[in-house]
Amino acid sequence: MTASVSPLHDPERDALGYTVPLDSAIRRAREVLDEHAGANIHDHNEMLRAAVALDLRLRSLIAALAAEESR
């Protein structure tokens, strides 16, 4: 039996089309951290939502930092 695997991030599918300014990326990252800080670690759905939201914000933050470095 082979299990279907879907990665959290697929660079071809999930390429960022727009890089937000660094200050906005930092603000949104903080907001998402606050939103999910109270997530129940024993609730699979809450952990999945938190993981996806945090992954998206972290990728956005890294893209903003890279854009800032290249200036």
Backbone bond lengths (Angstrom), bond angles and torsions (degrees), N, CA, C in turn:
res aa  C-N    CA-C-N  psi(-1)  N-CA   C-N-CA  omega(-1)  CA-C   N-CA-C  phi
1 M - - - 1.450 - - 1.532 108.52 -
2 T 1.306 116.17 125.85 1.457 121.95 179.73 1.519 109.00 -106.51
3 A 1.313 115.65 126.46 1.470 120.69 179.35 1.522 109.60 -84.16
4 S 1.304 116.36 141.93 1.451 121.28 175.76 1.524 108.67 -75.64
5 V 1.314 116.01 134.02 1.461 120.44 -178.90 1.526 108.93 -120.84
6 S 1.313 115.12 128.73 1.461 121.15 174.39 1.522 107.51 -123.74
7 P 1.324 117.23 112.73 1.470 119.09 -178.80 1.524 111.25 -66.10
8 L 1.314 115.53 150.73 1.460 121.10 177.14 1.525 110.52 -60.84
9 H 1.328 116.30 -36.02 1.471 120.42 -178.63 1.516 109.49 -131.66
10 D 1.309 116.05 130.31 1.458 123.27 174.26 1.522 106.23 -123.73
11 P 1.327 118.49 109.34 1.467 121.36 -174.79 1.527 114.02 -53.62
12 E 1.320 117.95 -36.45 1.465 120.18 179.86 1.522 111.37 -70.98
13 R 1.319 116.75 -39.47 1.458 121.28 -177.56 1.523 111.52 -81.04
14 D 1.321 116.64 -34.76 1.465 121.30 -169.91 1.518 114.45 -108.74
15 A 1.314 117.87 22.89 1.469 120.29 -179.31 1.525 109.75 -60.57
16 L 1.318 115.13 134.88 1.455 120.37 178.76 1.525 109.19 -75.21
17 G 1.312 116.95 125.60 1.459 120.35 -179.92 1.520 112.29 -88.66
18 Y 1.312 115.85 -15.92 1.461 120.83 -175.46 1.521 108.15 -143.96
19 T 1.313 116.44 135.74 1.464 120.67 176.62 1.517 108.36 -104.77
20 V 1.328 115.47 119.98 1.468 120.08 -179.71 1.527 109.40 -74.17
21 P 1.319 117.80 155.16 1.467 120.26 175.73 1.532 110.01 -60.04
22 L 1.313 115.99 151.09 1.463 121.45 -175.53 1.527 112.55 -56.98
23 D 1.313 118.26 -43.91 1.466 119.47 -178.25 1.534 111.28 -62.79
24 S 1.315 117.45 -36.67 1.468 121.13 177.24 1.520 111.15 -69.06
25 A 1.328 116.73 -40.47 1.467 120.90 179.12 1.529 110.85 -63.03
26 I 1.330 116.92 -41.18 1.469 120.74 178.41 1.517 110.25 -65.50
27 R 1.321 116.72 -44.56 1.471 120.55 -179.93 1.523 110.85 -60.77
28 R 1.341 117.27 -46.97 1.465 120.61 -179.47 1.524 111.61 -65.68
29 A 1.321 117.46 -37.06 1.465 120.23 177.77 1.529 110.08 -61.98
30 R 1.322 116.30 -43.04 1.471 119.69 177.56 1.519 111.58 -63.94
31 E 1.330 116.71 -40.88 1.463 120.65 179.48 1.530 111.17 -62.08
32 V 1.332 116.79 -43.77 1.462 120.21 -179.16 1.525 110.22 -67.65
33 L 1.321 117.54 -38.48 1.466 119.94 175.32 1.523 110.72 -59.09
34 D 1.325 116.38 -45.41 1.465 120.61 178.76 1.527 111.60 -64.33
35 E 1.333 116.68 -41.33 1.473 121.04 -179.37 1.522 112.00 -59.79
36 H 1.316 117.42 -36.71 1.466 120.90 -173.17 1.528 113.41 -105.90
37 A 1.304 117.52 4.57 1.469 120.29 -178.82 1.527 112.57 -61.56
38 G 1.314 116.83 -31.89 1.460 120.26 -178.24 1.517 114.01 -95.24
39 A 1.333 117.44 11.95 1.466 120.16 -178.85 1.526 110.46 -62.72
40 N 1.313 114.73 140.21 1.463 121.72 179.87 1.522 109.52 -75.87
41 I 1.311 116.83 115.18 1.457 121.54 -176.93 1.529 112.17 -64.10
42 H 1.317 117.34 -17.66 1.465 121.52 179.87 1.529 112.28 -93.55
43 D 1.319 117.34 1.02 1.464 122.05 -179.89 1.527 108.71 -105.05
44 H 1.318 115.36 108.15 1.472 121.25 -176.81 1.529 111.63 -55.62
45 N 1.312 118.24 -44.16 1.465 121.14 -178.20 1.522 111.84 -64.45
46 E 1.329 117.55 -42.23 1.466 119.94 178.20 1.526 111.04 -64.42
47 M 1.319 117.01 -40.09 1.464 120.36 179.62 1.530 110.77 -67.29
48 L 1.323 116.64 -38.26 1.461 120.04 178.16 1.521 111.05 -65.05
49 R 1.325 116.79 -45.32 1.476 120.06 178.06 1.526 110.74 -61.70
50 A 1.324 117.04 -42.29 1.461 120.69 179.66 1.527 110.74 -64.47
51 A 1.323 116.97 -43.73 1.467 120.79 -178.72 1.527 111.12 -61.15
52 V 1.317 116.50 -44.64 1.463 119.98 -178.51 1.531 110.56 -67.28
53 A 1.321 116.81 -46.10 1.472 120.28 -179.71 1.528 110.94 -61.82
54 L 1.321 116.97 -43.93 1.461 120.57 -178.96 1.529 111.28 -69.01
55 D 1.327 117.11 -37.43 1.461 120.37 176.64 1.523 110.67 -60.69
56 L 1.324 116.71 -46.53 1.471 120.56 179.73 1.521 111.69 -61.44
57 R 1.331 117.13 -44.36 1.471 120.95 -179.15 1.518 111.07 -67.67
58 L 1.337 117.53 -39.54 1.465 120.30 179.66 1.527 110.16 -64.77
59 R 1.321 117.37 -42.63 1.465 120.16 178.26 1.523 111.07 -63.23
60 S 1.325 116.74 -40.47 1.464 121.33 177.98 1.529 110.35 -64.51
61 L 1.320 116.93 -41.61 1.458 121.70 179.44 1.531 111.12 -64.53
62 I 1.313 117.02 -43.33 1.471 120.69 178.62 1.526 110.77 -64.12
63 A 1.332 117.02 -41.14 1.471 120.27 177.20 1.526 111.08 -61.97
64 A 1.330 116.61 -41.21 1.477 120.59 179.28 1.531 110.09 -66.27
65 L 1.314 117.34 -40.49 1.472 120.27 178.30 1.537 110.39 -65.10
66 A 1.311 117.46 -41.11 1.467 121.05 178.72 1.515 111.06 -64.09
67 A 1.322 116.37 -40.69 1.466 119.79 178.20 1.517 111.14 -65.41
68 E 1.319 116.13 -38.21 1.471 120.85 178.95 1.534 110.11 -66.79
69 E 1.326 117.65 -39.74 1.466 121.81 178.98 1.529 112.02 -63.44
70 S 1.319 116.12 -34.12 1.469 119.66 -175.56 1.527 112.65 -78.27
71 R 1.307 117.65 -6.55 1.469 120.77 179.20 1.491 111.95 -75.10
